[in-house]
Each structure stands twice: as structure tokens, then as C-alpha cells.
Amino acid sequence: MKTVLITGASHGIGKACAEKFASLGFNVAVNYKSSKDAAFELCESLCKKGFSAKPYFADVSKEEDVKNMFDAVSRDFSGVDVLINNAGISLVKVINDVSEKEWDEIFSVNAKSAFLCSKAALSHMLENKWGRIINVSSMWGICGASCEVPYSAAKAAVVGFTKALAKELAPSGITVNCVAPGITDTKMNAHLTEAEISDFVKEIPVPRLAAADEIAHCAAFFADEKSSYITGQVLSCDGGYTI
């Protein structure tokens, strides 16, 4: 049985990925930082359904936390076969109001974490000559968003990271791909008013928000054994917004 580790898996897209991969027969390692109760409730719910899931604390922007988490997952499940770098935070501000600390935090959580977790996952993947690294970017990493410059820049960095790492790891049987969600019905977008959502939806060819499980489906596609010849790709699940 293969193991998937999903960062930021307590809510939203991460939670949907946990539920999807559990249904596909994976051991599911649920990473959380501050949402401990939600992570434990998710794992309890999955286990009650007969699936295999365990919660793991880590601030994935810190190397020591990441190392400790991967060591724990290795003890419990022998190693991570599929890594989904999903953890992310947003910031809505005009660039003149963004502090250096805020900029660094956005990059640490959204981009640096993908580097740290991918690096930690590689020993097991290289030994097995098989692995899947799936990074969650954003449509804003492709086309940019006004008043979200740090977030857009960090998510664009995830795209570049994906393409470079895919070339480096391809000879080792490890694929690296990226999902770029459009605006998704999750807690991250709860600050938007109904009017703001309505105005935005009018600009989307498929006129609605994405559901978290639709993003999880994209991640599952990249993880599938039959997707072994697909690497370095960015799959936009945004209703056609970035066409």
C-alpha cells in the first residue's frame, strides 16, 4: 500500500485530497500546523470508514519540523510515495502596504515548503525509483492578481520549481507536476463577499467556483500509475479563466 503525505490537509483542497486518496487505497498522512482539531477529526472520520490515516504536526516552512514529520511518517508507513505540496496562505494588500516580513512569510509557506518537503521525500522515492510530487500552485501564479503580488509571485515560483525539478528527477522514475486551481470554494476565500464572488464568476467561462474535490481529482490523475509519462506539467483547473 502506497502512502501519500498532504501538507495543509486539515481544510479545503488538502482535506479533499486526503479523502480522495484514502478512497483510492493510500495510507494518508495528514499534515497540519494550527488546525489540530480539524486534522484529528478528519483522520478519525477516515479511519471509521475503514481507511488508513494519521495526523502529523509540522510547520512546513521550517526544515527541522519537516524532517521530524517525515521521520514519523517513515516509522508509521515506511516512507512517502506521493507528496502533495498543498500548504498555502494568502495576503490581499496593495504592494506599498506589504511588509518585508509578510513577503517572506508568503514565500516561506507557499514556495519554500515545497522545496523542504520535496527534498525530505526524495530518499524514499529515489530508493524505490518511483515517486510522485504534486505541487499546488494557483491560476494567479500564471496570470497574476492585482493586490496579491506576493501570493502570485510565490505561486509562480512553484510553477518554475515544478518544471525544473521534473527535469532533474525524471531519470529516477519520479514525476513532478503542478495543479493550478482557480478560485475555489474553500476557507481561504471566505473573506470574499457574495457580490465579489458574483462579479468574479461572471469572468469565468464555466461560471462558478471550483469545488475542492475537483482539484483533488487533478492531483489523483497525476498520482496514477498510468500518468508515468507526464511530468513537468501545469494542469489548470480554473473553469477556463486563464485560456
Secondary structure, 3 states (H helix, E strand, C coil): CCEEEECCCCCHHHHHHHHHHHHCCCEEEEEECCCHHHHHHHHHHHHHCCCEEEEEECCCCCHHHHHHHHHHHHHHHCCCCEEEECCCCCCCCCHHHCCHHHHHHHHHHHHHHHHHHHHHHHHHHHHHCCEEEEEECCCHHHHCCCCCHHHHHHHHHHHHHHHHHHHHHHHHCEEEEEEEECCECCHHHCCCCHHHHHHHHCCCCCCCCECHHHHHHHHHHHHCHHHCCCCCCEEEECCCCCC
